[in-house]
């Protein structure tokens, strides 16, 4: 069994394949946290230290025992009101305005299978893992505060993950207000830790940041109504100096797409508390008698080194979060119209793009923004989800049919959560938008946010879009969101006197999820890609609804190296929307070889963002080969083990604790170690440069691997062209010494190196 409850010893132990999580019921009924780390047997409660500490409050039950204090002891669900002055995970306000509660264990239950949460995404057990999956429920109660809290733990032993969520229920007669409630909190008794998080901005998302924890609280999060470009709802607490293959690493991710907080606090006794959940700013959830509230789900995982955590999260996302009818199936190689023509197109232009896409071997043509309403720029039309047949020159149904006749699938862009003031929808329903009464709204990209916390607003937009697409031969939808949420105020009459703003942002996210579920129900065979100005809502929760997300609006291949590097710690290749764009790049003006743009985009779902009519014959030939290459290696790149072999310029290299600005490299390896593919992009070139060595990972050390250069920059002078076959090497040599990288002059060249295990007798 994965969950063991020792009733006599008052201990609860969760075992996964390689980890152990243990908690226990203290002498006065508090739920204490004992241990989370490598798998181990034994009673960790003996590791707790009880001493009289000055200014540390003691429960009244303890009498004259001043050694028992919740301000010192590690807790499983720290709450405000029990004597703990550290960061708390639960804060409650009673009807009389009094804050706080003192939760004690009431009941412990163990059940087979994993729990689910209504209206929210949750990890699901696959067929193979379902038999060993279990759920632990620990019910806590404070009878004086009339509140009951159920802590839920889902265990998938073979995946080495623990799933956390909490439910609070009002068991009294009077209304109470939940002002803070985390999804998970873990106390570490000792250790020198660093916190790794992923920050950024629009166009530069998920840059790895590494912070040494000192006394105090370190917090990241979002207040933008979405998980945001600025921070991601995933972080790691690791031993100081941890690298790819060494050092304890605890990772935590939140299946939620709105405001969140992740914090790490080093307290006065050298203990560290790591917690995550919905942000408590602009959050207040009133509960009438009998009502309850459940947090989003959090995922906890511990491993030795970053690579182990990455492998587990990639498997979790691919097989237990993303929902697909055919898991692992080849996704369509697409051509998106945006950077090819922006708003300047008609139906014939889109059909011409489809014809070019088919001729190059692409599978899907996506018509981006500008096909609906009065929409020739950013200033108008959002909310009017009716095809502009005058602009297109034909009905949407006919456009889709003609694109299919060209031999490619048809995709289309929408932005359902937004509205322009210059739109029929806003003129008819100004109350549908987030606007504070008596105040002019904050604009962004000339648009306002629709109030998706209201079911009638979600239904209105869903009905219009579904009706418009009902008879269209549609294969793909790109769902965008191009501003952060502001001016939060709902005009829903039923919430007028019950914490109007405090529930709105949370219910907004539930509305987004409900909207996408309606799209899935209406178009079960349509692939939906998420987007929010690129990566502004790239999170585990959104991946439950959209199996791939546009990584960033920044399509520069060299800039993308950093973005893909940071994202790779948790998000697998199959989820990362990545395209080959035109040069000079539209965002940076950089000129990068076509080969390198493709090598970079192969670390994602792959597609193109350009106008094929502007390509040379040689470039078109190269693109056809690139598409063949992507399909050839699809299973390897999307289901193999992904490893980082170096870091981009200016980033900390977790492999060996150094900075490596000369090249960026990563590797895909088959699960049976029979083959691997390494991608190398040279960031800097030098005169008389020293030889660079590429250390591979995950190979069979005793096997010999034949090495083949799959692609290279043919624009280089003939003297610099490399032989396709490289000397064979054993896995041990490739991993311990590394292969010398052939010198490549010029700017931003790249190598794609295929390693195949040689058959017996071959070298």
N, C-alpha and C positions, 0 to 999 in steps of 0.2 A: 504493500500500500504506500501511496505517496504521502498521505497525511496520517500521522500517529497522534492520538490523544491519550496521554497517560493521566487518567482521572485522579489516581491516588497521588501522583507526584505533581499534579496540576501543571503539566507541561504539554505543549503542542509543538510537534516537529513536522516540518514539511521537507521531504526529500525529493530532489530531482536527480538526474543521472550523475551530475558532478557537484551539486551544491546542497547545502542544508540551511534551513531557516527555522529558528526556534524562538518561541515565546512562552510565557508562563503566567499563571495567575498568582499574584503576590498575596501576602498574608491578610491583606485587607480588601482583596477583590479587584485590585487594579491589574490591568493587562500590561505586563512588562515585556520588553524586547530583550532577548538574550544574545542572539547570534544570527549573522547572515554571512556565509562565506563558503569555502571549499567543503565538500561533503565530509562529514565527521559524525561519529557516534558519541553519545555521552550527554551529561547534564551540564549545560552551560550556565545554569543559574548560580553555580558555585563561583563563577567569575565576577559576580557583582560585589561591589565593595560598600559596606555600611559603616559610615562614620558620622560623627556630629560635625556638621558644617555650619558655620555662622551665617545668619540671615537666610537660611534655607527652611522654608515652612514645612510643618509636619501635619499629616492628617489627624483630625481629632481622635480617630479610632486608635491611633498609636499611643495615646496616653502620654506618659513621660518619656517615651522612646524618641530621642531626638536624632537618631541615626537613620530613620526612614523618612526620606523626603522625595517628592516627585520632581523637585527642582534639580535633583542629582541623578536619580535613577533613569535608566533607559526605558522609554515607553513605546508602546505599539501604536497608540492613537492619542497623542498629547492634546489636551483640551484646556481652554482657559477656565480657571476656576478651581483647580485642584492643587494649587500651590506651586505650579511650574511657571517660572518667569521667562523661559526660553520661547523660541518660536513655537506657536501652537498650530495644530491642524484643524481645530474645531472651535468656533466661537458662536455662542448662542445668546440672544437677548430675549428675556421673558416679557410677558405682557406689562408688568410693572416697571419695565425699563432696566431691570437688574441683569447684568451680564454674568455668564459663567455657569458651569455645571461640573459635577464630579461623577464620572462614569465608572461603574463597577460591572464585572462580568456576571451575567445572568444565566447564559446558556451557551453550549458549544455543540455544533452539529457538523457532521461530515456526510457528504452525499456524492454519488457517482456523477460524472459529467461536469461540464462547465456551465456556469451561470450566464445569463444574458441580461441586458438592460433595455427596457422599452425605450424607443426613440433614439437610442444611442448606438454607435458602433461597438462591437465587442469581438475579441478574438474567438475563433471557432476551432474545435478540434477536428482534424482530418480523420479519415477512416482508420488509418494505422494508429493514430495517437488516442483515439476516442476511448479505447478500452482502459487506458491507464489514467485518464483525466479525472480529477476529483475537485470538489469545491468544499472549502471550509467556511462556515459561518460562525462568527463569534458575536453574540448579542450582548451589548452593554446597556446599562440602564441607570438613570438618575431619577428616582421616583419623586424627589422634591421638585425637580425642574420639569417633571412630566415629559421626559424625552427618552426615546430608545434609539440606539445606534447599532446597526448591524454591519460588521466588518466582513467583507467577502474576499476570499483568497482562492483563485483558480490555479491549479497546478497541472502543467503539461510536463511530466517527468523527462521524456526523451528530448524535449526542446530546451530544457534547463531554464524555463521561464516561470515566473509567478505573476498572476494577474490580480490586481487589486481594485476594489471599488467599495464605497461605503454608502449606506442608506440611513437617513435619520427620519424618525416618525414621531409625530406629536401624539402622546398617549394621554394627554390631559383634556381639559374642556376649553381652555383659553388659547388664543393665538400666540405662537412664538415665532421668532424671526431668526433664521440661520444667516449669519453674516460672514462666516468663513467655513469651508469644509474641503480639506485636501482629499485627494484620492489615495495617496500613500505617503508614509513617513518611515524612515529607518534611522535608528540611533546606533552609532558605532562607538564602542567604549573607549577606544584609543586608536591612534594612527596619525601619520603625517600625510595629509591628503591634498590633492589638487582637484579642482573642478574644471572639467572641459565642457564648454558650451559652444554654440554656433551662432554667431552674430552677423550683421551685415546691414544692407540698405537696398533700396530698389536697384536692381541690376547687378548687385554684388551680394548674393545671399549665401548664408551658411558657411562663413569663414571660421575655421577652427580657432578657438581661443582657449588658452590654458592659464589658469589662475591658481596660485598657491594660496591655500586657505590660512588666514590668520584669525585671531580672536575677533568675533563679530559675525555678522550675517552678510552673505553674498547672495544677491538675488538677480535673476533675469526673468523676463516675461514680456507680455504684450498687453496693451490697453487699446488696441486698434480695432477691436471687434472681430479680428481674425488672428490666426497664429502669427502672422506678420513676416515681412522681409527682415525685420530688425533682430528677432530672436526666434529660435525654434523650440517646440515643446519636447525636446530630447536633450539629455545631458548625461555626463558621466562623472562619477566620483572615483578617483584612482589614487593608488599609492604614489607618492612623490617619485618621479623618475620612471614611471611605468612606460612601456613601449608597446610595439605591435605584438610581441611574443612574451613579455614578462611583466610582472606586477599585477596586483589585484585591481580589477576594474569592475565597478558596479554601474550599470547603465539603467536609465529610467526614461521611459517615453510615455506620453499621454495621448490617448485616442480621443482627441478633441481639437476643434478647429477655430476656437475663439480665444478670448482673453485667458491667460494662464500665468502661473508663477512657479518657478523652480528655485529653491533656496537651499543653501548649505550654511549651517551655523556651527562654528567652533566655540564651545561654551567655556565657562570659567574653570572647568575641571579637565579640559583637554578632550572632551567628547564631541563628536560631530553628528549633527542631525541633518539628514538629507530628505527633502520633501517636495512634492509637486501636486498641483491641482488647479482648479479654476481660480482666477484672480479674485481676491476679496474686494478690490476697488470697484465701485459701482455695482456691487452685488449685495443683495439682501432678499432672502427667500422666505416669505411668510408662510407658515403652516397652520391652518385651522385644525380643529380637533380631528384626528384620524388621518390627516394628510401626511405625505412623505416626500422626500427629495433624495435622489440618488446621484452621486458624482459620476463623471466620466471614468472610464477604465484606464488604469495605469499598468504598464508592463515593467517588471523588474527582472534584471538578469545580471549574474556575476560570472566573470571569467578570468582567465590568466592572460593578460595582454589584450590590446584593442582588437586584434584580429579575431579572437574567439568570440567576442561579443558581436562583432560585425557579422560573422558567419551565422550566428544564432538569430540575430534580428532579420537578416536577409531571408532566411528560411521561414521565419515567423510571418514576415510581410507577404512573401510570395505564396505561401500555402495555407495561412491561417488568418489573414486580414483581407487581402485582395480577393474579390469574388469574381470568378470567370467560369463560363460554361466549359471552356477547354483550357484548363490551366497550362501555362507554358507554351501555348500555340503561338506561331509566328504572328506578330502584330503587323499591320499594313505599313509599308514604307510610303510616307506621305510627302506631298508637295503642298506647302501652305502659301496662300496668295499674298499674305500681309507685306512682307518685304519685297515682293515682286511688283505689287501695284498699289498697296495701301488702299485708300478709298476710291482710287481712279480706275474703275472697271465697269463693264457691263456683262451681260450674259455671254456674249460671243468671246470676250476676252477670257472669261473663266473656262469656257469650252476649249479655247485655244491652249490654255494652260494644261487642261486635262489631256489634250491630244499630245502635247509635249511630254507630259508625265508618263503617259502610256508608252511613248516611243523610247523613253529612257529606261523603262522597266519598273517604274513606280506603281504602287497599288492603289493610291488614294489621292484625290484632289480635294483640298479644304478651302472653301470660300470664307474668308475672314470677315471682319467688320465692314459694314456699309451696304448690306443687301436688303435692308428693311426700312420701313417708314421714310421719313425725311432725313436721310443719314448720309451726307456727303462729307462730314467732318465730325469732330467730337462734340459739337455744341447742341445737337438736336437729335430727336428720334428714339432715344433709348426708352423702352417701355411700350413702343408701338410695334409689336411683333407680328407685322404683316409685310410680306414681301413687296418691295417696290418694283412692280412689274414694268412700270414706265422706264425705270433705270435699267433693269435687267433685260428688257425687251421681250420678256416671255414669263409665263407662270413658273413658280419654283418647281412644280412637278415636272414640267417639260425640261427645265434646266437639268434636273437630276437624271431624267431619262436619257438626255443627250450625252451627259457625262458618262453614264453607264455604257452607252453605245461605243464610246471611245475605248472601252476596256478597263476603266478604272472605277473605283468606288467613289462615293460622294460624301463629303463632310461639310459641316457648317458651324459657324461661330455664333454664340449667344452670350449675353451678359444680363441674366434675369434679375439680379438683385438691385439693379440701378435704374435711374430714371433721369431724363433731362427735363428741365422746366419747360423747354420748348418741345412739348410732346402732347399728344391727345390724352394719354393716360394721366399726366399730371394735371392738365386742365380740368379733367373730369373728377379726379380723386387726389387733390393735394394732400389729404389726410393720410394717404398711403405712404408718404415719405416721412423720414425722420426730420422733423422741423419743430423746434421749440416754439410754442405760442408766444407771439409778441416779439420775436427776434428773427433777424435775417439769417438764413442758414450758412454754414461753412461749405463752400464749394470745393470740389477737387475734380480735375479733368472735366469741368463744366457740368458735373452731375451730382445728384443726391442719392442717398441710400433709401431703398424701399424698406418698409417695416416688415421684415420676414418673421417677426415674432407673432404676427397676426395670421391666423389660418386663412382668412378671407383674402389677404394679399397674396399669399403663396398660391392659393387656388386660382386666383385671377390670372397670375402670370403663367402658371402651369397650364391652365385651360387654353390660354391664347397660343402658347408655343406648341402644345400637343396638337391642337386643332390645325395650326399652320403646317405642321410636319406630317400630319396623319397619312396623307396620300403621296408623300414625297419618297422616292427611293433613296432612303438615307442610311448611311453606314457608320457615321462618326459625328459626334458633337463635341466641340471645344467650349467648355463653360468657363467664362472669364469673370473677373471682379476687379475693377480698375480704380478703386479708392478705398481708403480705410473708413471705418464707421465713425461718425461724429453726430452731434446734436441728438443724442439719444432721448427720445420721448415717444411713447406710443399713444395713439389716439383711440386705442381700444377701450370702449366704455366700461367693460367689466373690470378693468384694472385701474380705473381712475383713482380709487382710494386705497389700493393695496400695493404699496411699494412699486410704483409705476416703473421707475428706471431700474430698480434693483433686480428685477427678473427679466428685463427686456433683452439684454445682450445674450444671456444664456438661451432664452427662447428663440432669439434670432438664429443661433447656430442650429437649434433643433428644426427650425423652419427650412434652413438650407438643406439639411439632411432629408427632410420630408419631401422637398421639391425634387431632389435627385432620385429619390425612390419612386416618385411618380413617373419620372422619365424612364426609369428602368422598367416599370410596369407597362408603360405605353409602348416602349421600343426595346424589348428584351434582347435583341440581337445587335443593337447599336453600341459601339465603343464610345465611352464618354471620357474625355481627358479634362482634368481639372486645371485651373489657371487662376492666378490673381496677380495681374501685372507680372507674369512669370511665377516666381516662387513665393509669393506673399501668403499662400495658404497651402504649403507643402508639409503635410503632417500625416501621422498614422491614422487619424480619424477620417480624413478626406480620402485616403487610399482605400478605405472600406467601400466607398461609393464610386470612386473613379480610379481604375487600376493604373493609370499613369497620369503624371502632372507635369506641365510645362515648367522646366527647372528655373528658367530665368528669361526675361526679355533680352538679356545680354547674350548675343549669339557669337561674340568674338571667341574663337577657338582657344586662344591663349588665356584669356580671362576665365573661360569656362573651366580650365584645369583646376583652379582654386575652388570654384563652386562645386564641381563634381567630387573633388577630394573631400571636402567637408561633408557633403551629402552622403558620401559612400559609407560613412561610419554606421549609418542606420538604414539608409534607403537603397534597395537593390537596383541594378541596372534596368530591370524590367519596368520600374516605376518612373524613370527619369526621362522626360521629354527632351530630346536633343536633336538639333538640326544642323545641317551644313548650310551656311549662309554665303551670300555674295561678298566679294571684296572689291574695293576697300570696305571693311566692315561698317555697317550702318551706325553702330554705336561708338566705335573707337577710331575708325579710319585705318585700322591695321590691315596690312596685306599678309596673308598666311597661305602657304601652299594648299592646294585643293586636297592633296593626300592627307595633310595634317588635320585639316578641318574634318575629314571623314574619320580618321583615327580617333579624334576627340569625341565625335558624335556617336561612335560605336559603343561608347560607355553609357549609352542610353537607348531609347526606343528607336531612334534613327529616322531621319527625314530630311527634307530640303526646304530652304526658306530663300527663294530667289526666282528670277525669271529665266527659264531655260532658253528663251529666244535670244538672250544676250550671251549665251555660252558659245565658245568656239567648238569646232568639230572634235578637236583633241580632248577638250574638257568633257564633252558628252560621252566620248568613248570611256574616259576615266570613270565617270559617274555610273555607267552601265556595269563596269567591273566592280565598283564599290558596292553596288546593290547586290550583285552576285555574292560578293565576299560576306556581306552582312548576313545574308540568308544562309550561306554555307556554315558560318560559325554561330548561328543564332542559339542553338541549344547550349553550346559551350559558354557563350557570354551571358546568357540569361538564366541558366540553371547551374553553372559551375560555381566553384568557390571564387570569390573576388578578394584579391589582396592588393594592398598598397605597397609598392616597392620603393617609393621615394616620396618626397613632398615638393609642392611648388615653391617658387621663389618667395623667400621671406617667411615661410611657414616652418614650424618645428617639425623635424623629421622623427616620428615616433619609432622608426626602425632602429636607429642607433643614437638618438639624442643629438643629432647635428642638423645644421642647415645645409640643404643641397640645392643650390639655385641653378645648376647647369641643365638638369633634365627632370622631367616628371615621368614616372613609370607606374604601371599597374598591370595586374595579371589575372587571367581567368583560367581556372584549372578544372578539368573533368573530375567527377567524384571518385572515379577509379584510378586517377593519376595517369591515364593512358595518353593524355594530350593536354597541352596548355597553350595559351596565347598571351604574349606580352606586348603591351603598347608602350612606346617610348616617344616622348616629345621633347626636343631640345629647346630649352628656353634661352640659353646663351651659347655663343660660340667664341672661341679664343684662338689667337695665333699660337702655334706650337703648343697646343693644349695637351695636358696629361691624359693618359688613357682612362676612360670611365668604364667601370665594371658594373654590370647589372646582376644583382643577386636574386635568383628566382626563389620561389617558395612552393611548398605543398607537393613537390615531386617525389617519385620513388627513388631513394638515394642509390639503390643498387642497379637501377635500369639505365640503359643508354638511350639518349634522346637525339633524334635527328632534328636539326634546326633549319628552318626555311624562312627566308624573307618574303613575306606575302605581298608587300607593297612598298614602294619607295618613290621619291620625287624624281620623275623622269625629266624634269626641267633642269636638273643639274648637268654640268658638262659631262661628256662621256667618260672622262678620266675618273670621275667620282662615282660612277655607277657601281653598285655592289653586286657580287654574285648572289643568285637566289639561294643556293645551298651554302650553309656555313658548316664548319667542322662539328661533328657529333661530339657530345659530352655526356658524362654520366650525370644523373640527378644530384649526386653528392657534390660534384665539381661545380655544377650550375648554382647550387644553393650555398656552398661554403666559400668558394672563391669568386664565383660569378663569371659571366661571359664578358670578354672585352667588347665594348660597343664600337662598331665601325665609325670612323670619323665622318661627319656630315657637315660640310661647310655651308654657309648661308644662314638665312634667318628662319627659325622655327620649322626646321625639318623634323621628320618623324620616322620611326621604324615600327613595323608590325611583324613580330617574330613568332612563328608557329613551331612548337616543340611537340614531336610525336614519338612515343616510346617505340624503339626499334624492336622488331621481332627477333626471336632467337637466331643468332648467327649473322645478324645485320649490324652495321656500325654506322 
